[in-house]
């Protein structure tokens, strides 16, 4: 086998890690947005304030999701380069 190529096991591990990173990023984003929505509903916020809070919650959710995705993939790459 060519030493420059990745083994089937390494490719499978990468696929599993990518799916794990995507699923956890989506779960985190949903949780963050749910908190913003719950706060808007709990305090009875309406009108432009509610819209602003939900837009802010969506932005925070997207940021948290992307942060989780990048963090998980970078950690996997670090471990892969170290040979673990």
Long-range contacts (C-beta under 8 A, 24 or more apart in sequence): 10-80, 13-80, 14-76, 14-80, 17-72, 17-73, 17-76, 18-73, 20-72, 21-68, 21-69, 21-72, 21-73, 21-76, 22-69, 24-68, 24-72, 25-65, 25-66, 25-68, 25-69, 25-72, 26-65, 28-61, 28-64, 28-65, 28-68, 29-61, 29-62, 29-64, 29-65, 29-68, 30-61, 32-57, 32-60, 32-61, 32-64, 32-65, 33-57, 33-58, 33-60, 33-61, 36-60, 36-61
